């Protein structure tokens, strides 16, 4: 796990090229605290920060092929690199390191795209071929590792974080209003956009070829044809073993539930003393005690921590790392810091609920499929009265809208996930800068991306795997862990596991199949625990930790100055009682504060004054 940055340019050199490379390495230092290096060639600049996990001696980058034709900077891990190395050695390939990075060069050199489709892991890399003066940028098919690009002055700039690409290109950070509107609806930005105007992500599985005349072409890695075992337990155990590969100790995140408990149990089969780490937060007050009990059952050490009292002071720096406002990232930052005190890599249970429809939202959508299409007149009248209440979009109003929309599954899903976009709510929530931009319809984005050939619940799983998983869950997992210099690995988010689960069909839903596997490794007392979400109580958290911030960041004069939100609406929201039925409203207050922080940090140039911002908070 590392950070990469650099460029490919039509001019043979860029002004201040070395300074740009050193700047991006300084900005991304947190992602790779174990070393840094830069390289400049004609038309090429490469920078690398290293978190050393595999081949601690000879794995430094930028890395050259044995014949000095190819050079690469790479971020991620290839979990089947040993098997691929043996394959290519048998074909005559010569290796000079023990690194998985060198295997990526060999795969592309020997087989082109077909070689990259053999890679099992998480990756983003830039590769330069000195023989043809061509470059390749690539991102793993599941979108686990980030890669941002922007174009300026006949050059293509790339980096592991958007602020790195901006520093390399010398572009001034500017808020993308359209992306912000989608963020405020989805709580992530679907697709390849970022909050920075002119900076976008490489799509998952995208391979972008750049030529020295500045032209580009793009291909998408085909899903590999995998010989996957029929037994789900075998596939999961194999994935956990693969994700444990490292030349340093690896730990596990552990909650009181099944997903992380099963990962820890399977890890314990390979590494008897794998340490586990728990954050005492969740819907169940006994979450921490349950996790400690699971660790004891498995005979694994467990270290715990709580959410601190300094969260207000931490928000500006967290936002600088995240590059986008997030509601439930605080927990991940704390957990990563806890684990980094003992290990440099940790396995997470992320992806279990997303694969097996384990969330309440999945059950709710399934329940709505059994409702008659369209609401009754009485329901419609009740809905009309709620929609015209003094505070719109309450939990009850949303539930009634969903009932009325039954049969229109993209709309039902959008409402379920608090995608609220409509003209009257825009005018209620937004200020002139947002309204003047006339951003695109967020519900239209759902309709555009919704797999209409699927039944409602499988469609939801597919939509979220391609959107929420990548740009919300994996995004914040990457940023929170790398802020602490920790690599988090996600064995459920694996091509072989996904292939095995897809083959289950309806048997996957409700986690029945996963429970059957877990039953071989965990006792009934773990399996029968009620599910606990790893989320904050938004109204209570705002009231305890963030209300003091609102006096500064949501002051009427600041709101009018920034022009993003309606100051009258902010005043109404701040007077709401701390009740769960106003959960969305408190989420919006949280997002308002962070949006104003984002503008100060990035657009108004306070990036170098994070400590001062934190003290002010």
Backbone torsions as a table, in degrees:
resi	resn	phi	psi	omega
1	UNK	NA	131.2	-175.2
2	UNK	-153.5	-168.9	170.4
3	UNK	-127.7	143.5	178.3
4	UNK	-126.6	156.5	175.1
5	UNK	-163.8	161.7	178.1
6	UNK	156.3	-160.9	-178.6
7	UNK	-156.5	163.3	165.9
8	UNK	-128.1	125.2	-172.1
9	UNK	-130.4	145.0	174.6
10	UNK	-64.8	-46.6	171.0
11	UNK	-63.0	146.2	-177.2
12	UNK	-64.4	-27.7	179.7
13	UNK	-143.3	158.8	177.1
14	UNK	-113.6	146.8	177.1
15	UNK	-61.7	134.7	179.4
16	UNK	58.2	37.4	-175.8
17	UNK	-59.2	-47.0	-178.9
18	UNK	-63.7	-40.3	179.3
19	UNK	-62.9	-39.6	179.1
20	UNK	-62.6	-43.8	-178.7
21	UNK	-65.8	-40.2	179.1
22	UNK	-69.1	-33.7	177.4
23	UNK	-63.0	-45.9	-177.3
24	UNK	-68.3	-34.9	176.6
25	UNK	-66.5	-34.2	176.7
26	UNK	-68.4	-41.0	-179.7
27	UNK	-65.1	-36.1	-174.7
28	UNK	-101.4	18.7	-176.8
29	UNK	-56.1	-37.5	-177.5
30	UNK	-59.4	-29.9	-177.8
31	UNK	-76.6	-21.1	-177.3
32	UNK	-146.7	77.4	-175.4
33	UNK	-76.7	-4.9	-173.4
34	UNK	-92.0	-2.1	178.6
35	UNK	160.9	162.7	178.0
36	UNK	-149.5	155.3	179.2
37	UNK	-158.1	156.1	177.1
38	UNK	-133.9	160.6	179.0
39	UNK	-147.3	134.4	172.9
40	UNK	-125.2	129.4	172.6
41	UNK	-129.2	174.0	172.9
42	UNK	-59.2	125.9	176.8
43	UNK	75.1	1.4	-171.6
44	UNK	-137.4	138.2	166.4
45	UNK	-133.0	136.6	179.9
46	UNK	-136.5	136.0	175.7
47	UNK	-130.0	147.8	-176.1
48	UNK	-146.7	133.8	169.5
49	UNK	-114.8	136.4	-171.8
50	UNK	-115.4	132.0	162.9
51	UNK	-108.8	106.4	-168.4
52	UNK	-81.7	114.1	179.2
53	UNK	-124.3	-32.3	179.7
54	UNK	-127.2	137.4	-178.8
55	UNK	53.8	72.4	-175.0
56	UNK	-67.8	-19.9	-173.9
57	UNK	-91.8	-49.8	-170.5
58	UNK	-117.7	20.8	-174.6
59	UNK	-97.3	16.4	-178.7
60	UNK	-67.3	154.4	180.0
61	UNK	-132.3	163.7	-1.1
62	UNK	-56.3	141.1	-174.1
63	UNK	-112.1	131.7	178.4
64	UNK	-95.6	149.4	169.7
65	UNK	-69.2	163.8	-177.1
66	UNK	-59.3	-32.0	-178.4
67	UNK	-91.8	4.3	176.7
68	UNK	64.3	22.2	176.5
69	UNK	-89.3	-37.0	-173.3
70	UNK	-112.4	143.8	174.7
71	UNK	-137.7	143.0	-171.1
72	UNK	-139.2	146.9	160.4
73	UNK	-119.9	135.5	-165.5
74	UNK	-138.0	138.6	175.1
75	UNK	-126.2	123.7	177.2
76	UNK	133.5	-161.4	177.9
77	UNK	-143.0	138.8	172.7
78	UNK	-106.3	110.7	-169.9
79	UNK	-81.1	-15.0	175.3
80	UNK	-109.1	27.9	-173.9
81	UNK	-67.0	-29.9	-179.4
82	UNK	-67.4	-42.9	177.6
83	UNK	-64.0	-42.1	-179.9
84	UNK	-68.3	-37.0	177.6
85	UNK	-60.3	-45.9	179.0
86	UNK	-61.3	-40.5	178.7
87	UNK	-59.8	-47.9	-176.1
88	UNK	-76.2	-30.3	173.8
89	UNK	-63.3	-38.7	177.9
90	UNK	-65.2	-21.7	178.1
91	UNK	-95.2	6.9	174.6
92	UNK	100.7	4.8	180.0
93	UNK	-72.7	139.7	178.9
94	UNK	-109.0	130.1	-179.9
95	UNK	-113.6	146.7	179.7
96	UNK	-118.2	-1.8	176.8
97	UNK	-131.3	176.8	173.0
98	UNK	-107.0	20.5	-171.4
99	UNK	-88.6	149.2	172.8
100	UNK	-70.7	-23.3	-180.0
101	UNK	-62.1	-42.4	-179.2
102	UNK	-64.7	-28.2	177.9
103	UNK	-67.1	-32.7	177.0
104	UNK	-62.6	-44.3	177.2
105	UNK	-58.9	-46.4	-178.0
106	UNK	-62.5	-40.3	-178.9
107	UNK	-62.3	-44.4	-179.3
108	UNK	-73.3	-39.3	-179.8
109	UNK	-62.3	-41.2	-175.8
110	UNK	-81.9	-37.5	-169.2
111	UNK	-131.5	0.5	-179.0
112	UNK	64.0	-139.3	-177.9
113	UNK	-60.0	-34.4	179.0
114	UNK	-61.4	-33.7	177.1
115	UNK	-68.6	-41.1	179.1
116	UNK	-66.2	-29.0	178.9
117	UNK	-72.9	-9.2	174.4
118	UNK	-82.8	-15.6	-171.7
119	UNK	-72.0	126.2	174.9
120	UNK	-108.7	109.7	-178.6
121	UNK	163.5	-158.5	179.5
122	UNK	-126.3	130.8	-173.9
123	UNK	-161.1	154.2	166.0
124	UNK	-147.7	131.3	-176.9
125	UNK	-150.1	161.8	172.8
126	UNK	-125.4	129.7	-175.2
127	UNK	-127.5	133.6	-179.8
128	UNK	-119.4	129.6	178.4
129	UNK	-103.9	107.4	-178.6
130	UNK	-70.5	-18.3	-179.3
131	UNK	-73.9	-34.9	-177.1
132	UNK	-114.7	-3.0	-173.9
133	UNK	54.0	48.2	176.0
134	UNK	-126.0	150.7	-179.1
135	UNK	-124.2	157.3	176.6
136	UNK	-134.5	128.3	168.9
137	UNK	-109.9	135.6	-177.1
138	UNK	-145.9	150.0	178.9
139	UNK	-132.3	145.6	-176.0
140	UNK	-63.4	151.6	-173.0
141	UNK	-63.7	-23.1	-179.5
142	UNK	-94.4	-1.1	175.8
143	UNK	69.0	29.7	-176.9
144	UNK	-72.7	-42.1	-178.7
145	UNK	-102.0	140.1	-176.9
146	UNK	-85.3	154.0	171.5
147	UNK	-154.5	117.7	-177.2
148	UNK	-107.6	145.8	-180.0
149	UNK	-136.6	153.1	170.1
150	UNK	-151.5	160.6	-176.2
151	UNK	-125.3	136.9	178.5
152	UNK	-163.9	140.5	174.3
153	UNK	51.4	48.8	176.3
154	UNK	60.8	30.5	177.6
155	UNK	-135.9	148.7	175.4
156	UNK	-108.8	117.8	-177.9
157	UNK	-104.1	146.6	-179.3
158	UNK	-142.6	153.0	177.0
159	UNK	-166.7	161.9	-179.9
160	UNK	-72.9	-18.1	175.6
161	UNK	-134.8	152.2	-175.3
162	UNK	-61.1	-39.2	-179.2
163	UNK	-65.3	-25.5	174.6
164	UNK	-69.8	-42.5	177.2
165	UNK	-64.3	-38.2	177.3
166	UNK	-64.3	-42.9	179.8
167	UNK	-63.2	-40.1	179.8
168	UNK	-66.3	-40.5	-175.9
169	UNK	-83.5	-11.6	-175.5
170	UNK	62.8	26.9	175.5
171	UNK	-82.2	142.8	177.4
172	UNK	-78.8	129.0	179.2
173	UNK	-61.6	132.4	178.7
174	UNK	-140.4	133.3	-178.2
175	UNK	-67.6	131.4	173.5
176	UNK	-89.1	105.1	-175.4
177	UNK	-60.9	-38.7	-179.1
178	UNK	-65.3	-41.0	177.5
179	UNK	-66.4	-38.8	178.6
180	UNK	-62.1	-41.9	178.4
181	UNK	-59.0	-43.2	178.2
182	UNK	-66.0	-40.0	178.2
183	UNK	-59.4	-43.4	-178.1
184	UNK	-69.5	-17.1	173.9
185	UNK	-90.4	-51.6	-174.0
186	UNK	-89.1	-21.4	-167.7
187	UNK	70.5	13.4	167.1
188	UNK	-155.2	167.5	178.6
189	UNK	-102.4	109.1	179.7
190	UNK	-67.3	154.1	178.7
191	UNK	84.9	-150.7	-171.7
192	UNK	-106.9	3.4	-177.8
193	UNK	-74.3	164.4	169.4
194	UNK	-126.5	174.6	176.4
195	UNK	-74.0	-11.1	179.5
196	UNK	-93.1	122.6	179.4
197	UNK	-62.0	130.5	177.8
198	UNK	89.5	-3.0	178.4
199	UNK	-115.5	127.9	-179.4
200	UNK	-132.3	165.6	176.4
201	UNK	-92.0	150.0	162.8
202	UNK	-69.2	137.5	-179.1
203	UNK	-70.5	152.6	175.6
204	UNK	-55.1	131.2	-179.9
205	UNK	78.1	1.1	-177.7
206	UNK	-79.7	136.7	173.2
207	UNK	-119.6	115.2	-177.0
208	UNK	-106.8	116.6	178.0
209	UNK	-95.7	130.3	179.8
210	UNK	-115.2	135.5	179.4
211	UNK	-114.1	158.7	-169.1
212	UNK	-67.1	-14.0	173.7
213	UNK	-87.2	3.4	178.0
214	UNK	91.9	-6.3	178.5
215	UNK	-77.7	153.3	-179.3
216	UNK	-134.6	159.4	170.1
217	UNK	-143.3	157.6	-172.9
218	UNK	-134.8	141.4	174.0
219	UNK	-134.9	157.7	176.9
220	UNK	-112.0	131.7	178.8
221	UNK	-61.6	129.0	177.8
222	UNK	-72.4	143.3	175.1
223	UNK	-58.2	132.2	-178.2
224	UNK	-67.4	146.1	172.0
225	UNK	-82.1	107.4	-170.6
226	UNK	-106.7	136.0	174.1
227	UNK	-86.7	85.8	-172.8
228	UNK	-97.3	135.4	179.6
229	UNK	-60.0	147.4	178.5
230	UNK	-68.8	-23.2	-174.7
231	UNK	-89.9	116.0	-178.3
232	UNK	-60.8	-37.0	179.3
233	UNK	-60.6	-41.6	179.4
234	UNK	-63.6	-41.8	-178.5
235	UNK	-66.1	-44.4	179.8
236	UNK	-65.6	-42.7	178.8
237	UNK	-62.2	-39.9	178.1
238	UNK	-64.5	-39.5	179.4
239	UNK	-65.5	-44.3	178.7
240	UNK	-61.9	-44.1	177.9
241	UNK	-59.5	-43.3	-179.5
242	UNK	-63.5	-40.0	-177.3
243	UNK	-75.1	-10.2	176.2
244	UNK	-87.0	-7.0	-177.1
245	UNK	-62.8	123.4	179.2
246	UNK	-174.1	160.2	173.5
247	UNK	-101.0	15.7	175.8
248	UNK	-136.1	164.0	178.5
249	UNK	-62.9	144.8	178.4
250	UNK	-123.8	137.3	178.3
251	UNK	-112.5	-171.1	178.9
252	UNK	-136.9	136.7	165.1
253	UNK	-72.1	141.0	-177.1
254	UNK	-140.0	121.8	170.3
255	UNK	-104.6	-168.7	178.0
256	UNK	-89.6	2.7	-173.6
257	UNK	-96.1	-168.7	-173.0
258	UNK	-80.7	-44.2	-170.3
259	UNK	-58.5	-56.8	-179.5
260	UNK	-72.0	-31.2	177.4
261	UNK	-61.7	-41.4	178.7
262	UNK	-67.7	-41.4	176.7
263	UNK	-59.0	-45.3	180.0
264	UNK	-63.8	-39.9	179.5
265	UNK	-64.4	-43.9	179.0
266	UNK	-67.9	-35.9	176.5
267	UNK	-64.9	-38.3	-179.4
268	UNK	-64.2	-26.7	176.8
269	UNK	-65.9	-25.8	-179.7
270	UNK	-98.5	-43.1	-179.4
271	UNK	-124.4	103.7	-171.3
272	UNK	-60.3	-28.8	-174.4
273	UNK	-113.4	30.1	-178.8
274	UNK	-61.4	125.0	-179.4
275	UNK	-74.9	149.0	178.5
276	UNK	-121.5	155.2	-173.4
277	UNK	-137.0	133.3	-173.7
278	UNK	-133.2	136.3	171.9
279	UNK	-104.2	129.2	-176.0
280	UNK	-79.1	75.2	177.1
281	UNK	-151.2	147.8	179.4
282	UNK	155.2	172.4	-179.4
283	UNK	-68.9	-27.7	-179.1
284	UNK	-94.6	121.2	179.4
285	UNK	-60.1	-21.7	-179.2
286	UNK	-92.5	12.2	-175.1
287	UNK	-54.9	-49.1	-177.5
288	UNK	-65.2	-42.0	178.2
289	UNK	-64.4	-38.7	177.7
290	UNK	-63.4	-42.3	178.5
291	UNK	-63.7	-42.3	178.0
292	UNK	-61.8	-38.2	179.0
293	UNK	-66.4	-42.0	177.1
294	UNK	-60.1	-44.6	178.9
295	UNK	-60.6	-41.0	179.5
296	UNK	-64.3	-42.0	178.0
297	UNK	-59.2	-40.2	-177.9
298	UNK	-83.7	-6.5	-179.2
299	UNK	71.6	31.9	-176.9
300	UNK	-112.4	143.9	174.9
301	UNK	-67.9	144.0	-178.1
302	UNK	-133.6	127.0	177.4
303	UNK	-114.3	134.8	-175.2
304	UNK	-125.6	157.2	174.0
305	UNK	-149.4	165.9	178.2
306	UNK	-115.4	163.8	171.1
307	UNK	-62.4	132.2	-176.3
308	UNK	-81.0	174.2	178.2
309	UNK	-90.7	1.8	-176.2
310	UNK	-104.5	22.5	-174.2
311	UNK	-62.1	-34.1	179.4
312	UNK	-60.4	-44.2	-178.6
313	UNK	-69.4	-24.7	-176.2
314	UNK	-83.6	-18.3	-170.7
315	UNK	-58.5	-45.7	-178.8
316	UNK	-59.6	-43.9	-179.6
317	UNK	-69.7	-37.3	175.6
318	UNK	-60.7	-42.4	-179.9
319	UNK	-65.9	-36.0	176.0
320	UNK	-60.8	-40.7	177.5
321	UNK	-69.7	-45.3	-175.8
322	UNK	-69.7	-33.7	-176.6
323	UNK	65.5	6.2	177.0
324	UNK	-156.9	139.1	177.3
325	UNK	-58.2	137.1	177.8
326	UNK	-137.3	146.9	-176.4
327	UNK	-90.6	-37.4	-171.9
328	UNK	-118.7	37.4	-179.6
329	UNK	-95.0	-19.1	-177.1
330	UNK	-54.5	-43.1	-178.1
331	UNK	-59.4	-41.8	-176.2
332	UNK	-68.2	-36.9	176.8
333	UNK	-62.3	-44.7	179.3
334	UNK	-63.1	-44.2	-177.6
335	UNK	-65.3	-41.2	178.7
336	UNK	-63.3	-42.2	177.8
337	UNK	-62.0	-39.8	178.6
338	UNK	-61.2	-48.6	-178.3
339	UNK	-66.5	-38.2	-176.1
340	UNK	-64.5	-17.6	175.5
341	UNK	-66.4	-17.2	-177.8
342	UNK	-126.8	-29.1	-175.1
343	UNK	-135.0	167.2	176.3
344	UNK	-107.3	-5.9	177.6
345	UNK	-147.2	147.8	-179.7
346	UNK	-145.6	144.9	176.1
347	UNK	-91.3	139.9	-179.5
348	UNK	-117.6	153.8	175.0
349	UNK	-87.9	10.3	178.8
350	UNK	-56.7	133.2	176.2
351	UNK	109.9	-19.2	-179.4
352	UNK	-63.6	-49.7	178.8
353	UNK	-66.5	-35.4	-179.0
354	UNK	-69.6	-32.2	178.0
355	UNK	-77.8	-39.1	-169.0
356	UNK	-110.7	15.6	177.2
357	UNK	55.6	57.4	-174.6
358	UNK	-98.5	-0.6	-177.0
359	UNK	-90.8	158.6	173.8
360	UNK	-58.1	-36.3	-179.6
361	UNK	-58.7	-35.6	177.9
362	UNK	-66.1	-42.7	179.8
363	UNK	-66.7	-37.6	-180.0
364	UNK	-64.6	-46.0	179.1
365	UNK	-60.7	-42.4	179.4
366	UNK	-61.8	-38.4	178.6
367	UNK	-63.5	-38.3	-179.6
368	UNK	-68.3	-22.7	177.9
369	UNK	-68.9	-15.4	-179.9
370	UNK	-94.7	-0.6	177.6
371	UNK	-81.1	152.8	173.8
372	UNK	-65.0	147.1	-178.6
373	UNK	-68.0	125.5	-179.4
374	UNK	84.4	144.2	-179.3
375	UNK	-85.8	159.4	175.2
376	UNK	-71.2	166.5	178.9
377	UNK	-62.0	-37.7	179.5
378	UNK	-63.6	-42.2	178.1
379	UNK	-63.4	-40.7	-179.9
380	UNK	-64.0	-41.1	178.3
381	UNK	-64.0	-41.5	178.6
382	UNK	-63.0	-41.8	178.4
383	UNK	-60.8	-42.9	-179.7
384	UNK	-61.2	-40.1	179.7
385	UNK	-67.9	-37.6	179.6
386	UNK	-69.8	-36.9	-178.9
387	UNK	-67.4	-22.7	179.5
388	UNK	-101.7	17.1	175.6
389	UNK	-68.8	165.8	-176.6
390	UNK	-64.1	-32.0	175.7
391	UNK	-117.1	111.6	-176.6
392	UNK	-77.1	166.7	170.9
393	UNK	64.4	45.2	172.7
394	UNK	-76.2	168.8	-179.3
395	UNK	-60.7	-41.7	-179.6
396	UNK	-65.4	-42.5	179.6
397	UNK	-62.5	-40.1	-179.6
398	UNK	-65.1	-42.3	179.6
399	UNK	-61.7	-40.8	179.3
400	UNK	-68.5	-37.9	175.7
401	UNK	-61.1	-39.7	178.4
402	UNK	-63.3	-42.2	178.8
403	UNK	-61.8	-42.2	-179.6
404	UNK	-66.4	-29.0	-176.5
405	UNK	-88.9	-0.3	-176.7
406	UNK	-48.4	129.7	-174.7
407	UNK	104.2	-29.4	174.0
408	UNK	-95.9	79.9	-165.9
409	UNK	-68.0	-33.8	172.8
410	UNK	-60.2	-38.2	179.2
411	UNK	-71.6	-42.3	177.2
412	UNK	-58.3	-46.1	179.0
413	UNK	-61.6	-45.0	-179.0
414	UNK	-58.3	-45.0	178.5
415	UNK	-64.9	-41.1	178.3
416	UNK	-57.5	-38.2	-178.2
417	UNK	-95.9	18.3	175.2
418	UNK	63.4	30.2	169.7
419	UNK	-81.5	103.5	-163.6
420	UNK	-101.1	-2.8	-164.3
421	UNK	-54.9	123.0	172.8
422	UNK	-164.5	156.2	-173.2
423	UNK	-56.4	-44.6	-175.0
424	UNK	-67.2	-34.1	178.2
425	UNK	-74.4	-33.8	174.1
426	UNK	-58.4	-48.1	-177.7
427	UNK	-69.0	-29.2	177.5
428	UNK	-72.5	-37.4	-171.6
429	UNK	-94.9	-36.9	-165.6
430	UNK	-96.1	155.9	171.2
431	UNK	-97.8	-174.1	-171.7
432	UNK	-64.5	-34.3	-177.5
433	UNK	-63.6	-38.2	178.1
434	UNK	-75.0	-45.7	-176.7
435	UNK	-65.1	-38.0	-179.7
436	UNK	-66.6	-29.0	-178.6
437	UNK	-75.5	-21.7	-179.9
438	UNK	48.9	62.4	-178.0
439	UNK	-64.3	159.0	-175.6
440	UNK	-68.6	159.7	-175.3
441	UNK	-70.6	120.7	-178.4
442	UNK	-67.9	-38.4	178.3
443	UNK	-66.3	-31.6	174.1
444	UNK	-62.5	-33.5	176.2
445	UNK	-62.8	-42.6	177.2
446	UNK	-60.7	-47.7	-179.0
447	UNK	-60.0	-41.6	-177.9
448	UNK	-63.9	-36.7	-174.7
449	UNK	-98.5	-4.5	-175.8
450	UNK	-72.2	127.5	179.1
451	UNK	-77.3	91.9	-171.8
452	UNK	-65.9	-17.4	-179.1
453	UNK	-85.2	2.6	178.2
454	UNK	-102.7	154.1	167.7
455	UNK	-65.4	160.5	-170.8
456	UNK	-53.9	-49.5	-176.2
457	UNK	-69.4	-46.7	173.7
458	UNK	-58.9	-33.6	176.9
459	UNK	-63.8	-42.0	177.3
460	UNK	-61.1	-45.0	179.2
461	UNK	-60.6	-43.6	-179.3
462	UNK	-65.6	-46.8	-179.0
463	UNK	-59.0	-46.1	-175.9
464	UNK	-73.4	-31.3	176.8
465	UNK	-64.1	-35.4	-177.6
466	UNK	-87.0	-14.9	-173.8
467	UNK	-126.0	-67.8	-177.0
468	UNK	-64.0	-42.7	-179.7
469	UNK	-56.3	-47.0	-173.5
470	UNK	-75.6	-49.3	-169.0
471	UNK	-97.9	0.7	175.0
472	UNK	-122.6	-68.2	-171.5
473	UNK	-68.8	-52.0	179.9
474	UNK	-69.0	-35.6	179.4
475	UNK	-57.6	-54.7	-175.5
476	UNK	-73.2	-28.2	174.8
477	UNK	-63.7	-43.8	179.1
478	UNK	-63.4	-48.9	-173.8
479	UNK	-69.4	-40.2	-179.0
480	UNK	-67.1	-42.7	-178.9
481	UNK	-70.4	-44.0	-177.4
482	UNK	-70.5	-23.6	173.6
483	UNK	-60.7	-29.0	178.3
484	UNK	-97.1	2.5	-175.7
485	UNK	68.9	36.9	-179.8
486	UNK	-119.2	138.4	173.1
487	UNK	-96.3	123.1	174.0
488	UNK	-102.7	130.0	179.9
489	UNK	-112.9	146.6	-170.0
490	UNK	-127.1	85.5	-174.4
491	UNK	-64.2	-20.7	174.1
492	UNK	-74.9	-28.2	179.0
493	UNK	-90.7	78.0	-170.8
494	UNK	-143.6	140.5	-176.0
495	UNK	-60.4	-40.8	-179.2
496	UNK	-68.8	-41.4	179.0
497	UNK	-65.0	-44.2	179.6
498	UNK	-61.1	-41.5	179.3
499	UNK	-62.9	-42.4	-179.9
500	UNK	-66.3	-39.3	-179.1
501	UNK	-70.8	-40.0	177.9
502	UNK	-58.0	-34.5	-178.4
503	UNK	-69.9	-19.3	-179.2
504	UNK	-71.5	-25.9	-177.8
505	UNK	65.5	-140.6	-177.4
506	UNK	-60.1	-19.9	-179.6
507	UNK	-65.6	-16.1	179.7
508	UNK	-74.9	-25.2	-168.1
509	UNK	-73.2	137.1	-179.6
510	UNK	81.0	7.2	174.5
511	UNK	67.8	16.9	179.2
512	UNK	-59.4	-44.2	-178.4
513	UNK	-65.5	-39.0	179.4
514	UNK	-68.6	-36.4	177.6
515	UNK	-62.8	-37.3	178.6
516	UNK	-63.6	-38.8	175.8
517	UNK	-67.7	-45.6	-177.7
518	UNK	-62.4	-31.0	-178.8
519	UNK	-61.3	-22.3	178.1
520	UNK	-79.0	-11.7	-173.0
521	UNK	-128.3	-18.0	-176.2
522	UNK	-129.5	144.0	-179.2
523	UNK	-75.3	169.4	-178.0
524	UNK	-61.1	-32.1	-177.8
525	UNK	-62.7	-28.1	175.3
526	UNK	-80.6	-43.4	-176.9
527	UNK	-65.7	-27.9	-174.5
528	UNK	-94.4	0.5	177.4
529	UNK	-66.2	143.5	174.2
530	UNK	-66.8	148.6	-179.1
531	UNK	-66.5	139.3	177.1
532	UNK	-123.7	123.7	178.8
533	UNK	-77.5	146.8	-179.8
534	UNK	-92.1	56.6	-173.7
535	UNK	-130.6	157.5	176.2
536	UNK	-85.8	150.6	169.8
537	UNK	-77.4	101.4	-169.8
538	UNK	-57.6	-49.3	-179.9
539	UNK	-61.9	-44.8	-178.3
540	UNK	-67.5	-40.6	-179.5
541	UNK	-65.5	-41.6	178.2
542	UNK	-61.7	-45.5	-176.7
543	UNK	-63.6	-37.5	-177.0
544	UNK	-80.7	-43.9	-168.9
545	UNK	-108.1	-29.3	-166.6
546	UNK	-112.4	-13.6	-176.7
547	UNK	-59.7	-36.0	179.0
548	UNK	-64.2	-32.4	178.8
549	UNK	-67.3	-32.0	-176.4
550	UNK	-61.2	-29.3	-179.6
551	UNK	-62.4	-31.6	179.1
552	UNK	-92.2	-54.4	-169.7
553	UNK	-80.2	-20.4	178.0
554	UNK	-116.7	24.2	172.5
555	UNK	-63.0	140.4	-175.2
556	UNK	-53.4	-39.1	-178.8
557	UNK	-67.6	-34.6	177.4
558	UNK	-69.6	-42.7	179.4
559	UNK	-59.6	-43.9	179.3
560	UNK	-66.6	-36.7	179.8
561	UNK	-63.5	-45.6	-176.7
562	UNK	-78.7	-29.0	172.8
563	UNK	73.3	12.4	-176.9
564	UNK	-86.5	-41.3	-172.8
565	UNK	-119.9	165.5	178.8
566	UNK	-87.8	116.1	-176.5
567	UNK	-62.8	-31.2	178.7
568	UNK	-66.4	-38.7	178.8
569	UNK	-67.7	-42.2	177.8
570	UNK	-58.2	-40.8	179.3
571	UNK	-63.3	-40.9	177.8
572	UNK	-63.7	-45.3	-178.2
573	UNK	-63.5	-38.6	-178.1
574	UNK	-68.3	-17.8	178.5
575	UNK	-91.7	-4.2	-177.7
576	UNK	-66.9	144.4	174.1
577	UNK	-69.4	155.3	-177.9
578	UNK	-79.6	89.5	-177.8
579	UNK	-133.9	147.3	-178.0
580	UNK	-63.5	-29.0	-178.9
581	UNK	-66.3	-13.0	176.4
582	UNK	-105.5	26.1	-176.6
583	UNK	-56.2	-46.4	-179.5
584	UNK	-61.3	-38.9	-176.7
585	UNK	-66.3	-38.2	177.3
586	UNK	-73.5	-33.2	171.5
587	UNK	-57.3	-43.7	-178.7
588	UNK	-66.0	-36.8	175.2
589	UNK	-61.4	-43.5	177.6
590	UNK	-59.7	-45.1	-179.5
591	UNK	-68.4	-34.8	176.5
592	UNK	-60.8	-48.6	179.8
593	UNK	-58.8	-47.8	-177.2
594	UNK	-67.7	-34.4	178.0
595	UNK	-63.1	-43.4	177.1
596	UNK	-65.2	-38.0	174.6
597	UNK	-60.7	-43.9	-179.6
598	UNK	-58.1	-45.5	-179.7
599	UNK	-60.9	-42.5	179.0
600	UNK	-65.9	-45.7	-175.0
601	UNK	-67.0	-49.8	-171.2
602	UNK	-98.7	-57.0	-171.8
603	UNK	-72.7	-34.4	-177.7
604	UNK	-101.9	10.0	166.6
605	UNK	80.4	23.1	178.9
606	UNK	-89.5	13.5	-177.4
607	UNK	-58.1	-32.3	-179.0
608	UNK	-88.6	4.9	-179.8
609	UNK	-123.6	37.4	-177.4
610	UNK	-63.5	-38.0	-179.8
611	UNK	-63.9	-40.5	178.5
612	UNK	-65.5	-40.8	177.2
613	UNK	-62.6	-40.6	-179.9
614	UNK	-64.7	-41.7	178.0
615	UNK	-63.2	-38.9	179.3
616	UNK	-66.4	-35.2	178.6
617	UNK	-67.6	NA	NA
